[in-house]
Amino acid sequence: MCIASSIDSFRGADALAASALAGRENGVILLAQSNPDFYPPESTDMALKFLTDHKGDIQTAHVLGGETANTLEFFDQIDNMIDPE
């Protein structure tokens, strides 16, 4: 599982990098934009719903884009879904 930002100004760099990683791991790419400086907070709802619906299937998540594209809260939410302990 790769989570990449879809911020327009990044010109798809995160998603492009995620494609190679997801291909190597036979995984999926989830586009998310959790930074309110770029997108409204509601835009992460679909990403979090997907993660919630599939949390038993996801063992590792690679988040591309860092703190510029994603909030620390988003990182924490992903971490808690994958490793709730």
Secondary structure as GFF3:
##gff-version 3
##sequence-region A 1 85
A	DSSP	beta_strand	2	5	.	.	.	ID=ss1
A	DSSP	three_ten_helix	8	10	.	.	.	ID=ss2
A	DSSP	alpha_helix	13	25	.	.	.	ID=ss3
A	DSSP	beta_strand	29	32	.	.	.	ID=ss4
A	DSSP	three_ten_helix	41	44	.	.	.	ID=ss5
A	DSSP	alpha_helix	45	53	.	.	.	ID=ss6
A	DSSP	beta_strand	62	64	.	.	.	ID=ss7
A	DSSP	alpha_helix	66	69	.	.	.	ID=ss8
A	DSSP	alpha_helix	72	82	.	.	.	ID=ss9
###
